[in-house]
Structure formats: structure tokens, C-alpha cells
Amino acid sequence: MTEKQVALAGAALFAAYLPIALWTGRDFVPAPKPPGAMVVPLLKIEAGSDHSYRSELFTLRGRAGVMLYEDLRPLGAGRFFHEDGRMFVGFSASDTSDPRVNGRNYWLVLP
């Protein structure tokens, strides 16, 4: 393919993608975040034992006063621990459901 053909193919793909993206994303509403100086979502949640779960921390490491939230409701301080040189926060959902599928958002918040 020549440069011109690649450019035309890219333009055609973008022309097809743009209206679909605008139409499907028109009702998107981001999840409300709890108030705080720094709010970090827990994205990768792994199963622990019983009804406990954990998420690796990449930010807010070693910060005092960090709170864990379930949607807009505080869950408490969580439990922080190290494993193989990585830092995790351990927690349970308010109703002991699986936070990976219960439809709620979990946040670490520095007030």
C-alpha cells in the first residue's frame, strides 16, 4: 500500500468510527467520586480469602489518613500490606459481596 492509500484507509475508518462513538457515548455519565484532595480508583481487584479482596497500590503509598470508599460511602482505612515488594490494600464490600461484580466503585481518598 502506498502512503496515500494508508491515509485514505485511515480517514475512512475514522469517518465510520466517529458517528458510532458519538452516538454510543452520548449517555455516558462518569461515576461520582468522593470528595478529597486526591481520589484514586481501585481498578484491579483480586480475590483474597473468604470475603476479603485486595488491590495493588501504585499511588498514595505510605500516605497517612488515606480512606477507602465504596461509591460515596466511607468503608474505613482498609488494611495495607506488602507482598513481594508490592503494596496492597485489603478490604471487604459493605455487604460482603464480590466487589469485582457488584456494580459499585471503590476509591482510595486522601482527604
GROMACS elastic network, one bead per residue, 0.5 to 0.9 nm:
[ bonds ]
;  ai    aj funct       b0    kb
    1     4     6  0.80390   500
    1     5     6  0.59401   500
    1     6     6  0.65127   500
    2     5     6  0.52181   500
    2     6     6  0.63307   500
    2     7     6  0.86768   500
    3     6     6  0.51258   500
    3     7     6  0.61476   500
    3     8     6  0.86030   500
    4     7     6  0.50910   500
    4     8     6  0.61359   500
    4     9     6  0.85675   500
    5     8     6  0.50621   500
    5     9     6  0.60489   500
    5    10     6  0.85107   500
    6     9     6  0.50950   500
    6    10     6  0.61044   500
    6    11     6  0.85687   500
    7    10     6  0.51038   500
    7    11     6  0.61368   500
    7    12     6  0.86105   500
    8    11     6  0.50465   500
    8    12     6  0.61142   500
    8    13     6  0.86141   500
    9    12     6  0.50916   500
    9    13     6  0.62057   500
    9    14     6  0.86222   500
   10    13     6  0.51601   500
   10    14     6  0.61767   500
   10    15     6  0.85616   500
   11    14     6  0.51013   500
   11    15     6  0.60452   500
   11    16     6  0.86511   500
   12    15     6  0.50326   500
   12    16     6  0.62805   500
   12    17     6  0.85697   500
   13    16     6  0.51983   500
   13    17     6  0.60255   500
   13    18     6  0.85972   500
   14    18     6  0.58756   500
   15    18     6  0.56736   500
   15    19     6  0.73738   500
   16    19     6  0.65515   500
   16    20     6  0.70688   500
   17    20     6  0.53767   500
   17    21     6  0.60450   500
   17    22     6  0.86313   500
   18    21     6  0.51584   500
   18    22     6  0.61319   500
   18    23     6  0.85338   500
   19    22     6  0.51246   500
   19    23     6  0.59945   500
   19    24     6  0.85486   500
   20    23     6  0.51160   500
   20    24     6  0.60479   500
   20    25     6  0.83509   500
   21    24     6  0.53601   500
   21    25     6  0.58786   500
   21    26     6  0.83193   500
   22    25     6  0.53351   500
   22    26     6  0.59515   500
   23    26     6  0.54847   500
   23    27     6  0.84242   500
   24    27     6  0.72357   500
   24    28     6  0.81755   500
   25    28     6  0.52710   500
   25    29     6  0.89441   500
   26    29     6  0.87437   500
   29    32     6  0.86134   500
   30    33     6  0.87309   500
   31    71     6  0.81243   500
   31   105     6  0.76246   500
   32    71     6  0.73945   500
   32    72     6  0.74110   500
   33    36     6  0.87753   500
   33    39     6  0.73019   500
   33    41     6  0.88389   500
   33    71     6  0.71228   500
   33    72     6  0.66145   500
   33   105     6  0.88323   500
   33   107     6  0.78578   500
   34    39     6  0.72836   500
   34    69     6  0.74360   500
   34    71     6  0.72079   500
   34    72     6  0.50450   500
   34    73     6  0.78051   500
   34    74     6  0.87259   500
   34   107     6  0.78148   500
   34   109     6  0.75228   500
   35    38     6  0.83262   500
   35    39     6  0.75426   500
   35    72     6  0.83426   500
   35   109     6  0.77296   500
   35   110     6  0.89055   500
   35   111     6  0.73070   500
   36    39     6  0.61272   500
   36   109     6  0.58877   500
   36   110     6  0.56845   500
   37   109     6  0.74511   500
   37   110     6  0.56725   500
   37   111     6  0.54136   500
   38    60     6  0.84828   500
   38   108     6  0.81924   500
   38   109     6  0.57627   500
   38   110     6  0.50988   500
   38   111     6  0.70935   500
   39   107     6  0.65084   500
   39   108     6  0.58787   500
   39   110     6  0.65063   500
   39   111     6  0.85571   500
   40    43     6  0.89562   500
   40    59     6  0.77000   500
   40    60     6  0.81986   500
   40   106     6  0.86812   500
   40   107     6  0.55157   500
   40   108     6  0.51565   500
   40   109     6  0.63856   500
   40   110     6  0.86744   500
   41   105     6  0.74708   500
   41   106     6  0.59805   500
   41   108     6  0.62936   500
   41   109     6  0.86914   500
   42    45     6  0.68020   500
   42    55     6  0.63885   500
   42    56     6  0.80623   500
   42    57     6  0.80949   500
   42   105     6  0.77491   500
   42   106     6  0.55090   500
   42   107     6  0.55430   500
   42   108     6  0.70015   500
   43    55     6  0.75168   500
   43    56     6  0.88419   500
   43   105     6  0.87658   500
   43   106     6  0.80185   500
   43   107     6  0.88336   500
   44    54     6  0.84585   500
   44    55     6  0.58420   500
   44    56     6  0.72308   500
   44   100     6  0.84547   500
   45    53     6  0.66104   500
   45    54     6  0.56428   500
   45    56     6  0.77475   500
   45    99     6  0.75447   500
   45   100     6  0.63492   500
   46    53     6  0.56628   500
   46    54     6  0.53297   500
   46    55     6  0.61553   500
   46    56     6  0.87281   500
   46   100     6  0.78946   500
   47    50     6  0.85443   500
   47    51     6  0.80198   500
   47    52     6  0.66210   500
   47    54     6  0.64767   500
   47    55     6  0.89256   500
   47    98     6  0.83512   500
   47   100     6  0.86134   500
   48    51     6  0.71999   500
   48    52     6  0.50566   500
   48    54     6  0.64361   500
   48    90     6  0.82414   500
   49    52     6  0.55111   500
   49    53     6  0.73771   500
   50    53     6  0.86111   500
   51    91     6  0.86049   500
   51    92     6  0.60962   500
   51    93     6  0.79706   500
   51    96     6  0.57326   500
   51    97     6  0.72946   500
   51    98     6  0.73880   500
   52    90     6  0.67910   500
   52    91     6  0.56679   500
   52    93     6  0.80078   500
   52    96     6  0.79940   500
   52    98     6  0.86327   500
   53    89     6  0.83803   500
   53    90     6  0.56456   500
   53    91     6  0.54678   500
   53    92     6  0.59868   500
   53    93     6  0.84265   500
   53    98     6  0.81456   500
   53    99     6  0.77858   500
   54    88     6  0.62874   500
   54    89     6  0.54692   500
   54    91     6  0.62070   500
   54    92     6  0.84886   500
   55    87     6  0.86229   500
   55    88     6  0.54537   500
   55    89     6  0.55576   500
   55    90     6  0.67635   500
   55    91     6  0.86325   500
   56    86     6  0.71903   500
   56    87     6  0.58820   500
   56    89     6  0.65283   500
   57    60     6  0.71938   500
   57    61     6  0.67401   500
   57    86     6  0.77905   500
   57    87     6  0.56085   500
   57    88     6  0.53883   500
   57    89     6  0.69292   500
   58    61     6  0.69275   500
   58    86     6  0.87420   500
   58    87     6  0.77672   500
   58    88     6  0.88366   500
   59    62     6  0.89542   500
   60    63     6  0.55384   500
   60    64     6  0.88843   500
   60    66     6  0.76526   500
   60   108     6  0.80613   500
   60   109     6  0.85615   500
   60   110     6  0.77389   500
   61    64     6  0.89296   500
   61    87     6  0.74329   500
   62    66     6  0.89197   500
   62    80     6  0.89918   500
   63    66     6  0.62728   500
   63   110     6  0.78820   500
   64   110     6  0.83341   500
   65    77     6  0.75320   500
   65   109     6  0.86072   500
   65   110     6  0.65732   500
   65   111     6  0.73004   500
   66    76     6  0.88174   500
   66    77     6  0.63004   500
   66    78     6  0.86246   500
   66   108     6  0.65320   500
   66   109     6  0.55548   500
   66   111     6  0.70467   500
   67    74     6  0.70349   500
   67    75     6  0.74956   500
   67    76     6  0.56645   500
   67    78     6  0.71407   500
   67   107     6  0.81969   500
   67   108     6  0.57167   500
   67   109     6  0.51555   500
   67   110     6  0.64927   500
   67   111     6  0.76127   500
   68    73     6  0.87130   500
   68    74     6  0.60206   500
   68    75     6  0.54508   500
   68    76     6  0.54582   500
   68    77     6  0.55302   500
   68    78     6  0.60574   500
   68    89     6  0.89664   500
   68    91     6  0.83907   500
   68   106     6  0.71741   500
   68   107     6  0.57579   500
   68   109     6  0.62816   500
   69    72     6  0.62113   500
   69    73     6  0.54313   500
   69    75     6  0.51479   500
   69    76     6  0.71885   500
   69    77     6  0.87882   500
   69   105     6  0.81044   500
   69   106     6  0.55763   500
   69   107     6  0.50444   500
   69   108     6  0.63344   500
   69   109     6  0.72806   500
   70    73     6  0.52638   500
   70    74     6  0.62219   500
   70    75     6  0.62526   500
   70    93     6  0.74194   500
   70    94     6  0.77258   500
   70   104     6  0.66282   500
   70   105     6  0.58191   500
   70   107     6  0.65895   500
   71    74     6  0.81414   500
   71   104     6  0.59518   500
   71   106     6  0.59410   500
   71   107     6  0.73182   500
   72   105     6  0.85904   500
   72   106     6  0.87800   500
   72   107     6  0.87342   500
   74    77     6  0.85346   500
   75    78     6  0.74776   500
   75    91     6  0.84849   500
   75    92     6  0.86001   500
   75    93     6  0.80484   500
   75    94     6  0.71286   500
   77    80     6  0.86404   500
   77    91     6  0.89012   500
   77   108     6  0.89072   500
   78    89     6  0.61958   500
   78    90     6  0.58720   500
   78    91     6  0.54447   500
   78    92     6  0.85445   500
   79    88     6  0.81263   500
   79    89     6  0.53930   500
   79    91     6  0.66534   500
   80    87     6  0.70451   500
   80    88     6  0.56317   500
   80    90     6  0.62337   500
   81    86     6  0.83721   500
   81    87     6  0.57410   500
   81    88     6  0.53791   500
   81    89     6  0.64273   500
   81    90     6  0.76713   500
   82    85     6  0.61122   500
   82    86     6  0.54223   500
   82    88     6  0.61397   500
   82    89     6  0.88653   500
   83    86     6  0.52908   500
   83    87     6  0.64723   500
   83    88     6  0.76422   500
   84    87     6  0.84767   500
   92    95     6  0.80381   500
   92    96     6  0.59271   500
   92    97     6  0.79105   500
   92    98     6  0.82108   500
   92    99     6  0.77885   500
   93    97     6  0.58274   500
   93    98     6  0.69478   500
   93    99     6  0.60794   500
   93   102     6  0.89433   500
   94    97     6  0.75729   500
   95    98     6  0.88673   500
   96    99     6  0.83396   500
   97   100     6  0.87934   500
   97   101     6  0.82757   500
   97   102     6  0.65498   500
   98   101     6  0.58016   500
   98   102     6  0.58886   500
   99   102     6  0.52548   500
   99   103     6  0.73299   500
   99   104     6  0.68133   500
   99   105     6  0.79990   500
   99   106     6  0.80336   500
  100   103     6  0.75706   500
  100   104     6  0.83594   500
  101   104     6  0.79254   500
  102   105     6  0.88066   500
